[in-house]
Amino acid sequence: RYAFLRQNSLEFLATAEYFARIGNTAEKRENRPFNYAPAIVEYGKVIETELHEIKGLHKLSFFDMLSKIEERKLKPLYHNLRQFDSLRKLRNGCAHSQTASRSHLQQPRLLLGLGETSKKGLLALLGQVR
């Protein structure tokens, strides 16, 4: 389904899904909340890694890539800038001091289009750009 992703992006995606499954299992088994922040960080890495491969965005920070997309009005990415920025903010918070519950985990999954049977989400969009 995601054959268009680069190998390291696929690894980040697999790691995020693994962390999410560990959290779900731990919450059910121990009946205690789990911090899903590592999974959210990995989801962010998938998008950041794929954006790095777009001409003119290589070696920029996530924030700077989004600024370039906005400045140059790079289509079709420009039309989804708000979704990219939502993921960036969530990823940054989780990478530093924010904890994340299972409900927090749903936001990046929806933004990426995971679990969707249709061709929606940021992953599908990046597949079109490639």
VONUZA-278736 format. One record per atom (N, C-alpha, C, O, CB): x, y, z negated; atom name; residue in three letters. Coordinates in nm, 3 decimals, m for minus. Atoms other than C-alpha are relative to their C-alpha. Last residue first. Glycine has a CB too. Layout:
// residues N
       X       Y       Z atom res
       X       Y       Z   CA ALA
...
END
This chain:
// residues 130
       X       Y       Z atom res
  m0.116   0.077  m0.046    N ARG
   0.641   1.152   0.630   CA ARG
  m0.027  m0.046   0.139    C ARG
   0.056  m0.113   0.199    O ARG
   0.032  m0.120  m0.092   CB ARG
  m0.106  m0.096  m0.032    N VAL
   0.380   1.423   0.569   CA VAL
   0.121  m0.074   0.058    C VAL
   0.191  m0.020   0.144    O VAL
   0.042   0.081  m0.126   CB VAL
   0.036  m0.068  m0.126    N GLN
   0.095   1.172   0.589   CA GLN
   0.113   0.092   0.044    C GLN
   0.139   0.106   0.163    O GLN
  m0.131   0.080  m0.016   CB GLN
  m0.011   0.099  m0.107    N GLY
   0.256   0.951   0.322   CA GLY
  m0.032   0.058   0.136    C GLY
   0.027   0.017   0.236    O GLY
  m0.091  m0.117  m0.028   CB GLY
  m0.142   0.009  m0.032    N LEU
   0.300   1.258   0.105   CA LEU
   0.025  m0.105   0.107    C LEU
   0.118  m0.090   0.187    O LEU
   0.080  m0.034  m0.126   CB LEU
  m0.039  m0.124  m0.067    N LEU
  m0.075   1.317   0.123   CA LEU
   0.148  m0.006   0.040    C LEU
   0.183   0.031   0.153    O LEU
  m0.027   0.122  m0.091   CB LEU
   0.050   0.011  m0.139    N ALA
  m0.148   0.953   0.038   CA ALA
   0.040   0.123   0.080    C ALA
   0.077   0.112   0.197    O ALA
  m0.153  m0.017   0.002   CB ALA
  m0.080   0.101  m0.069    N LEU
   0.073   0.984  m0.270   CA LEU
  m0.042  m0.015   0.145    C LEU
   0.042  m0.022   0.235    O LEU
  m0.012  m0.135  m0.072   CB LEU
  m0.129  m0.055  m0.043    N LEU
  m0.085   1.315  m0.368   CA LEU
   0.088  m0.103   0.070    C LEU
   0.163  m0.068   0.161    O LEU
   0.073   0.055  m0.119   CB LEU
  m0.103  m0.021   0.100    N GLY
  m0.434   1.173  m0.382   CA GLY
   0.131   0.047   0.061    C GLY
   0.150   0.046   0.182    O GLY
   0.022  m0.127  m0.077   CB GLY
   0.000  m0.128   0.069    N LYS
  m0.690   1.024  m0.148   CA LYS
   0.118   0.008  m0.095    C LYS
   0.175  m0.094  m0.132    O LYS
  m0.132   0.022  m0.075   CB LYS
  m0.131  m0.062  m0.026    N LYS
  m0.670   0.746   0.112   CA LYS
   0.004   0.140  m0.061    C LYS
   0.029   0.237   0.010    O LYS
   0.028   0.007   0.152   CB LYS
  m0.006  m0.089  m0.115    N SER
  m0.962   0.548  m0.026   CA SER
   0.141   0.058   0.012    C SER
   0.228   0.031  m0.072    O SER
  m0.106   0.113  m0.011   CB SER
   0.002   0.085  m0.118    N THR
  m0.948   0.246  m0.252   CA THR
   0.008   0.085   0.126    C THR
   0.039   0.035   0.234    O THR
  m0.125  m0.087   0.002   CB THR
   0.098  m0.040  m0.101    N GLU
  m0.838   0.463  m0.541   CA GLU
   0.006  m0.098   0.117    C GLU
   0.114  m0.142   0.157    O GLU
   0.026   0.147   0.050   CB GLU
   0.126   0.066   0.029    N GLY
  m0.661   0.297  m0.830   CA GLY
  m0.109   0.035   0.098    C GLY
  m0.219  m0.020   0.092    O GLY
  m0.045   0.034  m0.137   CB GLY
  m0.016   0.140   0.038    N LEU
  m0.379   0.542  m0.803   CA LEU
  m0.134  m0.059  m0.038    C LEU
  m0.216   0.006  m0.104    O LEU
   0.101  m0.014  m0.116   CB LEU
   0.093   0.082  m0.078    N GLY
  m0.463   0.862  m0.617   CA GLY
   0.015  m0.148  m0.031    C GLY
  m0.023  m0.233   0.050    O GLY
   0.022   0.023   0.147   CB GLY
  m0.075   0.081  m0.095    N LEU
  m0.157   1.051  m0.740   CA LEU
  m0.092  m0.083   0.090    C LEU
  m0.052  m0.125   0.198    O LEU
   0.096  m0.091  m0.073   CB LEU
  m0.070  m0.089  m0.092    N LEU
  m0.370   1.319  m0.902   CA LEU
   0.076  m0.078   0.106    C LEU
   0.079  m0.038   0.223    O LEU
   0.096   0.091  m0.078   CB LEU
   0.099  m0.057  m0.093    N LEU
  m0.602   1.057  m1.052   CA LEU
   0.067   0.090   0.103    C LEU
   0.033   0.086   0.221    O LEU
  m0.107   0.078  m0.077   CB LEU
   0.047   0.112  m0.083    N ARG
  m0.312   0.863  m1.205   CA ARG
  m0.102   0.049   0.103    C ARG
  m0.100   0.007   0.218    O ARG
  m0.061  m0.113  m0.088   CB ARG
  m0.094   0.024  m0.110    N PRO
  m0.158   1.189  m1.322   CA PRO
  m0.042  m0.114   0.090    C PRO
  m0.016  m0.111   0.210    O PRO
   0.137  m0.028  m0.056   CB PRO
  m0.019  m0.117  m0.088    N GLN
  m0.479   1.281  m1.508   CA GLN
   0.104  m0.025   0.109    C GLN
   0.072  m0.005   0.226    O GLN
   0.040   0.121  m0.082   CB GLN
   0.092   0.003  m0.114    N GLN
  m0.562   0.933  m1.640   CA GLN
   0.021   0.117   0.096    C GLN
  m0.001   0.103   0.216    O GLN
  m0.144   0.000  m0.049   CB GLN
  m0.057   0.083  m0.107    N LEU
  m0.253   0.918  m1.859   CA LEU
  m0.089   0.001   0.124    C LEU
  m0.040  m0.013   0.236    O LEU
   0.019  m0.144  m0.049   CB LEU
  m0.098  m0.083  m0.072    N HIS
  m0.382   1.206  m2.072   CA HIS
   0.056  m0.076   0.121    C HIS
   0.083  m0.016   0.225    O HIS
   0.116   0.041  m0.095   CB HIS
   0.078  m0.093  m0.082    N SER
  m0.685   0.989  m2.159   CA SER
   0.092   0.097   0.076    C SER
   0.060   0.138   0.187    O SER
  m0.100   0.080  m0.088   CB SER
   0.049   0.070  m0.119    N ARG
  m0.451   0.711  m2.272   CA ARG
  m0.080   0.093   0.089    C ARG
  m0.073   0.082   0.212    O ARG
  m0.085  m0.121  m0.041   CB ARG
   0.092   0.110   0.029    N SER
  m0.285   0.954  m2.510   CA SER
  m0.039  m0.069   0.131    C SER
   0.003  m0.028   0.240    O SER
  m0.126   0.051  m0.074   CB SER
   0.109   0.017  m0.095    N ALA
   0.019   1.171  m2.441   CA ALA
  m0.082  m0.125  m0.036    C ALA
  m0.028  m0.233  m0.058    O ALA
   0.055  m0.011   0.144   CB ALA
   0.040   0.139  m0.005    N THR
   0.278   1.317  m2.674   CA THR
  m0.121  m0.010   0.092    C THR
  m0.186   0.091   0.121    O THR
  m0.032  m0.057  m0.143   CB THR
   0.142   0.032   0.000    N GLN
   0.434   1.652  m2.595   CA GLN
  m0.021  m0.152  m0.003    C GLN
   0.049  m0.227   0.066    O GLN
  m0.070   0.060   0.124   CB GLN
   0.051   0.027   0.135    N SER
   0.790   1.727  m2.700   CA SER
  m0.147  m0.041  m0.005    C SER
  m0.197  m0.072  m0.113    O SER
   0.019   0.120  m0.083   CB SER
  m0.063  m0.072   0.111    N HIS
   1.013   1.731  m2.393   CA HIS
  m0.064  m0.038  m0.133    C HIS
  m0.011  m0.126  m0.201    O HIS
  m0.011   0.150   0.021   CB HIS
  m0.145   0.023  m0.001    N ALA
   0.952   1.504  m2.095   CA ALA
   0.068   0.065  m0.120    C ALA
   0.183   0.034  m0.151    O ALA
   0.061   0.052   0.129   CB ALA
  m0.028   0.136   0.048    N CYS
   0.581   1.491  m2.175   CA CYS
   0.149  m0.029  m0.006    C CYS
   0.194  m0.110  m0.087    O CYS
  m0.069  m0.102   0.089   CB CYS
   0.039   0.010   0.141    N GLY
   0.545   1.867  m2.144   CA GLY
   0.035  m0.135  m0.058    C GLY
   0.086  m0.144  m0.170    O GLY
  m0.148   0.026  m0.015   CB GLY
  m0.096  m0.078   0.080    N ASN
   0.742   1.871  m1.820   CA ASN
  m0.032  m0.007  m0.148    C ASN
   0.058  m0.025  m0.230    O ASN
   0.001   0.145   0.046   CB ASN
  m0.128   0.072   0.005    N ARG
   0.535   1.589  m1.668   CA ARG
   0.099   0.074  m0.088    C ARG
   0.165   0.012  m0.172    O ARG
   0.057  m0.017   0.141   CB ARG
   0.022   0.115   0.087    N LEU
   0.206   1.761  m1.756   CA LEU
   0.130  m0.079  m0.018    C LEU
   0.165  m0.118  m0.129    O LEU
  m0.111  m0.091   0.057   CB LEU
   0.017  m0.049   0.138    N LYS
   0.326   2.089  m1.608   CA LYS
  m0.017  m0.115  m0.099    C LYS
   0.043  m0.115  m0.206    O LYS
  m0.120   0.094  m0.009   CB LYS
  m0.128  m0.053   0.046    N ARG
   0.457   1.923  m1.291   CA ARG
  m0.010   0.044  m0.146    C ARG
   0.077   0.011  m0.227    O ARG
   0.044   0.117   0.087   CB ARG
  m0.086   0.114   0.030    N LEU
   0.138   1.719  m1.246   CA LEU
   0.134   0.046  m0.057    C LEU
   0.185  m0.012  m0.152    O LEU
   0.021  m0.086   0.126   CB LEU
   0.058   0.067   0.117    N SER
  m0.077   2.029  m1.271   CA SER
   0.086  m0.118  m0.043    C SER
   0.112  m0.138  m0.161    O SER
  m0.144  m0.047   0.029   CB SER
  m0.039  m0.077   0.118    N ASP
   0.160   2.207  m1.032   CA ASP
  m0.059  m0.059  m0.127    C ASP
   0.007  m0.057  m0.232    O ASP
  m0.045   0.145   0.015   CB ASP
  m0.143   0.021   0.025    N PHE
   0.125   1.936  m0.768   CA PHE
   0.042   0.072  m0.127    C PHE
   0.117   0.016  m0.208    O PHE
   0.083   0.050   0.120   CB PHE
  m0.015   0.136   0.052    N GLN
  m0.254   1.948  m0.804   CA GLN
   0.147  m0.031  m0.030    C GLN
   0.178  m0.090  m0.133    O GLN
  m0.057  m0.103   0.101   CB GLN
   0.053   0.002   0.137    N ARG
  m0.261   2.328  m0.768   CA ARG
   0.015  m0.139  m0.063    C ARG
   0.047  m0.150  m0.181    O ARG
  m0.150   0.042   0.000   CB ARG
  m0.097  m0.057   0.092    N LEU
  m0.035   2.313  m0.464   CA LEU
  m0.047  m0.006  m0.146    C LEU
   0.033  m0.032  m0.236    O LEU
   0.030   0.144   0.038   CB LEU
   0.009   0.081   0.122    N ASN
  m0.268   2.084  m0.275   CA ASN
   0.094   0.050  m0.108    C ASN
   0.128  m0.024  m0.200    O ASN
   0.029  m0.145   0.032   CB ASN
   0.142   0.010   0.037    N HIS
  m0.341   2.317   0.019   CA HIS
  m0.021  m0.080  m0.129    C HIS
  m0.128  m0.076  m0.188    O HIS
  m0.079  m0.064   0.113   CB HIS
   0.045  m0.128   0.054    N TYR
   0.028   2.409   0.037   CA TYR
  m0.144  m0.008  m0.050    C TYR
  m0.178   0.053  m0.152    O TYR
   0.012   0.109   0.107   CB TYR
  m0.033  m0.006   0.143    N LEU
   0.127   2.046   0.088   CA LEU
  m0.057   0.124  m0.067    C LEU
  m0.102   0.119  m0.182    O LEU
   0.150  m0.004  m0.020   CB LEU
   0.122  m0.011   0.078    N PRO
  m0.056   2.024   0.423   CA PRO
   0.024   0.012  m0.150    C PRO
  m0.071   0.017  m0.228    O PRO
  m0.087  m0.119   0.027   CB PRO
   0.120   0.082  m0.012    N LYS
   0.102   2.251   0.530   CA LYS
   0.041  m0.145   0.020    C LYS
   0.144  m0.171   0.082    O LYS
  m0.090   0.048   0.118   CB LYS
  m0.025   0.127  m0.067    N LEU
   0.402   2.442   0.402   CA LEU
  m0.126  m0.086  m0.001    C LEU
  m0.173  m0.128  m0.107    O LEU
   0.116  m0.076  m0.067   CB LEU
   0.133   0.052  m0.032    N LYS
   0.283   2.791   0.306   CA LYS
   0.010  m0.131   0.080    C LYS
  m0.056  m0.148   0.183    O LYS
  m0.082   0.105   0.079   CB LYS
   0.001   0.033  m0.144    N ARG
   0.644   2.907   0.318   CA ARG
  m0.135  m0.050   0.050    C ARG
  m0.154  m0.076   0.169    O ARG
   0.106  m0.104   0.029   CB ARG
  m0.061  m0.109  m0.076    N GLU
   0.628   3.087  m0.017   CA GLU
  m0.010  m0.024   0.151    C GLU
  m0.040   0.068   0.227    O GLU
   0.146   0.016  m0.041   CB GLU
   0.090  m0.115   0.002    N GLU
   0.387   2.834  m0.168   CA GLU
   0.053   0.113   0.088    C GLU
  m0.022   0.172   0.166    O GLU
  m0.021   0.050  m0.144   CB GLU
   0.121   0.043  m0.071    N ILE
   0.590   2.531  m0.064   CA ILE
  m0.097   0.117   0.009    C ILE
  m0.157   0.141   0.113    O ILE
  m0.066  m0.121  m0.070   CB ILE
  m0.032  m0.001  m0.143    N LYS
   0.906   2.712  m0.173   CA LYS
  m0.121  m0.038   0.084    C LYS
  m0.147   0.022   0.188    O LYS
   0.116  m0.096   0.030   CB LYS
  m0.012  m0.141  m0.040    N SER
   0.756   2.785  m0.517   CA SER
   0.029   0.012   0.149    C SER
  m0.027   0.099   0.217    O SER
   0.110   0.070  m0.081   CB SER
   0.138  m0.049  m0.012    N LEU
   0.648   2.421  m0.546   CA LEU
   0.000   0.148   0.040    C LEU
  m0.088   0.192   0.115    O LEU
  m0.077  m0.019  m0.131   CB LEU
   0.060   0.061  m0.119    N MET
   1.003   2.309  m0.473   CA MET
  m0.141   0.053   0.022    C MET
  m0.179   0.085   0.135    O MET
  m0.004  m0.153  m0.013   CB MET
  m0.050  m0.072  m0.119    N ASP
   1.136   2.561  m0.724   CA ASP
  m0.054  m0.060   0.130    C ASP
  m0.079   0.013   0.226    O ASP
   0.153  m0.003   0.002   CB ASP
   0.058  m0.133  m0.004    N PHE
   0.915   2.418  m1.000   CA PHE
   0.042   0.075   0.126    C PHE
  m0.041   0.135   0.194    O PHE
   0.040   0.080  m0.125   CB PHE
   0.142   0.019  m0.032    N PHE
   1.015   2.059  m0.924   CA PHE
  m0.067   0.137   0.015    C PHE
  m0.141   0.161   0.111    O PHE
  m0.072  m0.086  m0.110   CB PHE
   0.080   0.049   0.113    N SER
   1.379   2.163  m0.926   CA SER
  m0.144  m0.014   0.046    C SER
  m0.182   0.041   0.150    O SER
   0.011   0.097  m0.124   CB SER
   0.067  m0.104   0.078    N LEU
   1.554   2.197  m0.592   CA LEU
  m0.071  m0.064  m0.119    C LEU
  m0.103  m0.182  m0.117    O LEU
  m0.102   0.079   0.089   CB LEU
  m0.082  m0.049   0.112    N LYS
   1.810   1.952  m0.454   CA LYS
  m0.061   0.117  m0.075    C LYS
   0.011   0.187  m0.146    O LYS
   0.136   0.040   0.051   CB LYS
  m0.101   0.087   0.059    N HIS
   1.623   1.896  m0.124   CA HIS
   0.081   0.075  m0.108    C HIS
   0.118   0.191  m0.090    O HIS
   0.095  m0.053   0.109   CB HIS
   0.033   0.017   0.141    N LEU
   1.320   2.118  m0.063   CA LEU
   0.104  m0.083  m0.074    C LEU
   0.095  m0.099  m0.196    O LEU
  m0.136  m0.065  m0.013   CB LEU
   0.004  m0.127   0.070    N GLY
   1.416   2.268   0.275   CA GLY
  m0.031  m0.012  m0.148    C GLY
  m0.025   0.088  m0.220    O GLY
  m0.100   0.088   0.063   CB GLY
  m0.099  m0.099  m0.043    N LYS
   1.333   1.957   0.475   CA LYS
  m0.021   0.133  m0.074    C LYS
  m0.132   0.186  m0.079    O LYS
  m0.007   0.022   0.153   CB LYS
   0.058  m0.090  m0.099    N ILE
   1.115   1.720   0.276   CA ILE
   0.100   0.110   0.030    C ILE
   0.159   0.168  m0.061    O ILE
  m0.136   0.059  m0.050   CB ILE
  m0.036   0.047  m0.135    N GLU
   1.309   1.443   0.103   CA GLU
  m0.058   0.089   0.110    C GLU
  m0.030   0.066   0.228    O GLU
  m0.049  m0.142   0.019   CB GLU
  m0.141  m0.030  m0.028    N HIS
   1.306   1.619  m0.235   CA HIS
   0.039  m0.037   0.143    C HIS
   0.134   0.019   0.198    O HIS
   0.089  m0.075  m0.098   CB HIS
  m0.010  m0.138  m0.046    N LEU
   0.925   1.609  m0.226   CA LEU
   0.144   0.038   0.035    C LEU
   0.167   0.118   0.126    O LEU
  m0.054   0.095  m0.107   CB LEU
   0.052  m0.006  m0.137    N GLU
   0.936   1.230  m0.246   CA GLU
   0.008   0.142   0.056    C GLU
   0.039   0.161   0.174    O GLU
  m0.145  m0.050   0.006   CB GLU
  m0.094   0.069  m0.089    N THR
   1.161   1.234  m0.551   CA THR
  m0.046   0.008   0.146    C THR
   0.036   0.030   0.235    O THR
   0.015  m0.146  m0.043   CB THR
  m0.119  m0.084  m0.013    N GLU
   0.945   1.495  m0.728   CA GLU
   0.101  m0.061   0.097    C GLU
   0.158   0.010   0.179    O GLU
   0.065   0.021  m0.138   CB GLU
   0.032  m0.114  m0.086    N ILE
   0.631   1.296  m0.657   CA ILE
   0.122   0.088   0.021    C ILE
   0.149   0.131   0.134    O ILE
  m0.115   0.082  m0.061   CB ILE
   0.039   0.051  m0.132    N VAL
   0.767   0.970  m0.796   CA VAL
  m0.022   0.117   0.096    C VAL
   0.034   0.120   0.206    O VAL
  m0.129  m0.088  m0.009   CB VAL
  m0.122   0.026  m0.076    N LYS
   0.944   1.149  m1.081   CA LYS
  m0.032  m0.052   0.140    C LYS
   0.041  m0.023   0.235    O LYS
   0.087  m0.101  m0.075   CB LYS
  m0.052  m0.127  m0.051    N GLY
   0.612   1.290  m1.202   CA GLY
   0.124  m0.019   0.085    C GLY
   0.142   0.050   0.185    O GLY
   0.031   0.094  m0.115   CB GLY
   0.090  m0.039  m0.110    N TYR
   0.470   0.939  m1.231   CA TYR
   0.047   0.131   0.062    C TYR
   0.044   0.147   0.184    O TYR
  m0.146   0.015  m0.052   CB TYR
  m0.033   0.082  m0.116    N GLU
   0.779   0.845  m1.436   CA GLU
  m0.091   0.031   0.119    C GLU
  m0.044   0.033   0.233    O GLU
  m0.009  m0.149  m0.035   CB GLU
  m0.127  m0.051  m0.053    N VAL
   0.724   1.135  m1.677   CA VAL
   0.038  m0.078   0.126    C VAL
   0.083  m0.018   0.225    O VAL
   0.113  m0.011  m0.106   CB VAL
   0.032  m0.125  m0.070    N ILE
   0.361   1.029  m1.718   CA ILE
   0.126   0.061   0.061    C ILE
   0.122   0.114   0.172    O ILE
  m0.067   0.101  m0.095   CB ILE
   0.066   0.036  m0.126    N ALA
   0.466   0.673  m1.805   CA ALA
  m0.028   0.126   0.082    C ALA
  m0.008   0.126   0.203    O ALA
  m0.132  m0.077  m0.027   CB ALA
  m0.098   0.054  m0.095    N PRO
   0.714   0.801  m2.065   CA PRO
  m0.061  m0.039   0.135    C PRO
   0.002  m0.021   0.239    O PRO
   0.068  m0.120  m0.060   CB PRO
  m0.085  m0.101  m0.062    N ALA
   0.443   1.024  m2.221   CA ALA
   0.105  m0.058   0.096    C ALA
   0.125  m0.002   0.203    O ALA
   0.069   0.081  m0.107   CB ALA
  m0.014   0.030  m0.143    N TYR
   0.201   0.735  m2.281   CA TYR
   0.089   0.101   0.072    C TYR
   0.096   0.099   0.195    O TYR
  m0.136  m0.004   0.066   CB TYR
  m0.043  m0.120  m0.071    N ASN
   0.237   0.752  m2.661   CA ASN
   0.031  m0.036   0.146    C ASN
   0.128  m0.107   0.173    O ASN
   0.124   0.064  m0.070   CB ASN
  m0.130   0.017  m0.065    N PHE
   0.035   0.466  m2.809   CA PHE
   0.033   0.129   0.072    C PHE
  m0.057   0.195   0.125    O PHE
  m0.001  m0.122   0.099   CB PHE
  m0.028  m0.077  m0.122    N PRO
  m0.257   0.492  m3.052   CA PRO
   0.143  m0.024   0.049    C PRO
   0.233  m0.054  m0.030    O PRO
  m0.022   0.150  m0.025   CB PRO
  m0.059  m0.129   0.033    N ARG
  m0.317   0.208  m3.299   CA ARG
   0.028   0.074   0.131    C ARG
   0.046   0.012   0.235    O ARG
   0.131  m0.017  m0.084   CB ARG
   0.109  m0.092   0.032    N ASN
  m0.539  m0.103  m3.278   CA ASN
   0.053   0.134  m0.052    C ASN
  m0.003   0.193  m0.145    O ASN
  m0.093  m0.062  m0.103   CB ASN
  m0.030  m0.059   0.130    N GLU
  m0.228  m0.324  m3.286   CA GLU
  m0.107   0.098  m0.046    C GLU
  m0.102   0.146  m0.160    O GLU
   0.132   0.069   0.005   CB GLU
  m0.054   0.096   0.095    N ARG
  m0.321  m0.566  m3.007   CA ARG
   0.013   0.059  m0.139    C ARG
  m0.022  m0.006  m0.238    O ARG
   0.135  m0.051   0.046   CB ARG
   0.099   0.106   0.026    N LYS
  m0.548  m0.338  m2.807   CA LYS
   0.047  m0.093  m0.110    C LYS
  m0.030  m0.130  m0.198    O LYS
  m0.029  m0.079   0.127   CB LYS
   0.117  m0.060   0.067    N GLU
  m0.324  m0.034  m2.837   CA GLU
  m0.105  m0.106  m0.034    C GLU
  m0.165  m0.102  m0.141    O GLU
  m0.063   0.109   0.090   CB GLU
  m0.035  m0.033   0.139    N ALA
  m0.012  m0.240  m2.763   CA ALA
  m0.120   0.059  m0.074    C ALA
  m0.143   0.027  m0.191    O ALA
   0.117   0.099  m0.004   CB ALA
  m0.011   0.125   0.076    N THR
  m0.166  m0.396  m2.451   CA THR
   0.027   0.030  m0.147    C THR
  m0.034  m0.031  m0.235    O THR
   0.112  m0.088   0.057   CB THR
   0.133   0.058   0.011    N ASN
  m0.277  m0.060  m2.312   CA ASN
   0.001  m0.126  m0.085    C ASN
  m0.086  m0.145  m0.170    O ASN
  m0.056  m0.033   0.139   CB ASN
   0.082  m0.082   0.090    N GLY
   0.059   0.095  m2.389   CA GLY
  m0.139  m0.057  m0.020    C GLY
  m0.187  m0.066  m0.133    O GLY
  m0.011   0.140   0.052   CB GLY
  m0.050   0.025   0.136    N ILE
   0.254  m0.189  m2.229   CA ILE
  m0.084   0.076  m0.101    C ILE
  m0.122   0.022  m0.205    O ILE
   0.150   0.042  m0.012   CB ILE
   0.050   0.132   0.042    N ARG
   0.032  m0.162  m1.921   CA ARG
   0.047  m0.035  m0.141    C ARG
  m0.030  m0.090  m0.220    O ARG
   0.046  m0.109   0.098   CB ARG
   0.145  m0.013   0.021    N ALA
   0.099   0.212  m1.892   CA ALA
  m0.059  m0.133  m0.049    C ALA
  m0.140  m0.135  m0.140    O ALA
  m0.070   0.046   0.130   CB ALA
   0.021  m0.071   0.127    N PHE
   0.474   0.160  m1.938   CA PHE
  m0.149   0.013  m0.033    C PHE
  m0.188  m0.002  m0.149    O PHE
   0.065   0.140   0.005   CB PHE
  m0.043   0.091   0.106    N TYR
   0.471  m0.100  m1.658   CA TYR
  m0.021   0.064  m0.138    C TYR
  m0.077   0.001  m0.228    O TYR
   0.148  m0.037   0.018   CB TYR
   0.108   0.098   0.015    N GLU
   0.270   0.128  m1.429   CA GLU
   0.032  m0.099  m0.112    C GLU
  m0.057  m0.140  m0.187    O GLU
  m0.024  m0.076   0.132   CB GLU
   0.115  m0.070   0.059    N ALA
   0.521   0.407  m1.486   CA ALA
  m0.114  m0.097  m0.026    C ALA
  m0.175  m0.096  m0.133    O ALA
  m0.048   0.114   0.092   CB ALA
  m0.033  m0.025   0.141    N THR
   0.812   0.170  m1.422   CA THR
  m0.116   0.069  m0.071    C THR
  m0.150   0.034  m0.184    O THR
   0.128   0.085  m0.011   CB THR
   0.009   0.128   0.070    N ALA
   0.656   0.046  m1.098   CA ALA
   0.027   0.017  m0.149    C ALA
  m0.040  m0.046  m0.232    O ALA
   0.098  m0.101   0.060   CB ALA
   0.142   0.036   0.006    N LEU
   0.602   0.404  m0.981   CA LEU
  m0.020  m0.131  m0.077    C LEU
  m0.109  m0.141  m0.161    O LEU
  m0.059  m0.011   0.142   CB LEU
   0.061  m0.089   0.098    N PHE
   0.960   0.502  m1.067   CA PHE
  m0.148  m0.035  m0.019    C PHE
  m0.199  m0.036  m0.131    O PHE
   0.015   0.147   0.042   CB PHE
  m0.047   0.043   0.132    N GLU
   1.084   0.194  m0.880   CA GLU
  m0.057   0.087  m0.111    C GLU
  m0.097   0.036  m0.216    O GLU
   0.154   0.003  m0.006   CB GLU
   0.073   0.123   0.034    N LEU
   0.868   0.276  m0.580   CA LEU
   0.041  m0.052  m0.137    C LEU
  m0.042  m0.103  m0.213    O LEU
   0.025  m0.109   0.107   CB LEU
   0.136  m0.043   0.035    N SER
   1.011   0.628  m0.581   CA SER
  m0.086  m0.120  m0.038    C SER
  m0.164  m0.113  m0.133    O SER
  m0.064   0.077   0.118   CB SER
  m0.005  m0.049   0.138    N ASN
   1.363   0.480  m0.592   CA ASN
  m0.137   0.053  m0.045    C ASN
  m0.169   0.046  m0.164    O ASN
   0.106   0.111  m0.014   CB ASN
  m0.023   0.107   0.098    N GLN
   1.286   0.267  m0.286   CA GLN
   0.001   0.053  m0.143    C GLN
  m0.063  m0.005  m0.231    O GLN
   0.131  m0.070   0.029   CB GLN
  m0.140   0.038   0.009    N ARG
   1.137   0.549  m0.082   CA ARG
   0.018  m0.100  m0.113    C ARG
  m0.064  m0.108  m0.204    O ARG
   0.091   0.125  m0.021   CB ARG
  m0.082  m0.062   0.105    N LEU
   0.762   0.553  m0.042   CA LEU
   0.143  m0.050   0.006    C LEU
   0.169  m0.164   0.045    O LEU
  m0.060  m0.029  m0.139   CB LEU
  m0.063  m0.122  m0.050    N PHE
   0.607   0.461   0.294   CA PHE
   0.089   0.067  m0.104    C PHE
   0.171   0.153  m0.070    O PHE
  m0.107   0.098   0.046   CB PHE
  m0.122   0.036  m0.072    N ALA
   0.538   0.105   0.176   CA ALA
   0.074   0.123   0.052    C ALA
   0.194   0.115   0.078    O ALA
  m0.034  m0.092   0.116   CB ALA
  m0.087  m0.117   0.009    N TYR
   0.285   0.240  m0.074   CA TYR
   0.134  m0.026   0.069    C TYR
   0.238   0.021   0.023    O TYR
   0.023   0.039  m0.146   CB TYR
   0.081  m0.121   0.000    N ARG
   0.000   0.000   0.000   CA ARG
   0.085   0.127   0.000    C ARG
   0.047   0.228   0.060    O ARG
  m0.092   0.000  m0.120   CB ARG
END
